[in-house]
Amino acid sequence: MSMTYARRLLVEGDTDKRIIPQLIAANGIQWEIKIPGKKKEFVVEIMESTGYEGMTSDWIETQIQTLEISSLVDSHSILGIIVDADYSAQQRWQSICDRCSETRILSNIDWPEYIPPEGFITQVESGLKLGIWIMPDNQAEGMIETFLAYLVPEGETDPLWRYTQEAVKTAQDLNAPFKEKHIDKAKIHTWLAWQDEPGQQLHGAVQQKILDPKHPRSKPFVDWFRRLYDL
């Protein structure tokens, strides 16, 4: 049995599915597993939902059930869940805890009131190991694009990044139609539009180190990933 199918990560969508492997691989974790004569595999299998709305308790239950079946000859099964905080990390924490609690295996977890800053990891009685991370850092509001903004190499000292934020604010004042909750998406894509080459996709910007995957602010997330999946 491949270890891939006993280690699963649930994410909100395709953007997360593309970014996370690049980020993890850039931090020295072998993502692709090449076995001669066999199909290429990955150290963790990522399953995407249709946004947070699609990450229902029934969907989580299904993912756990298929993980259980896949790990019958490999008791070392691990499930990770990454969601965006959006407007409130605390509200999202309460929400994802409620959804997990509605599943059969995760119903008896003693959830802490707040998610730890270093991410949540627990061992369930069934033998399943569960981890949860709320983007960007388990505390601030935002999403994966907020996390990627942490990886701008010079951060807030970068004149171009400061100008990017001013430009996006000006665009809002001129009635740019993007939603307020997507302001961090607007910022990171605007900044990438001014790089060489302009308009890199987010996962490509991480892969090419336009965004620094080893930035100190990525370390807590990478450490959580390592601890969760025993890498």
Buried (B, 14 or more C-beta within 10 A) or exposed (E): EBBBBBBBBBBBBEBBBBBBBBBBBBBEBEBEEEEEEEEEBBBBBBBBBEEBEEBBBEBBBEBBEEBBEBBEEEEEBBBBBBBBBBEEBBEBBBBBBEBBEBBEBBEEBEBEEEBEEBBBBBEBEBEBBBBBBBBBBBBBBBBBBBBBBBBBEEBEEEEEBEEBBEBBBEBBEEEEEEEEEEBBBBBBBBBBEEBEEEEBEBBBBBBBEBBBBEBEBBEBBBEBBBBBBEB
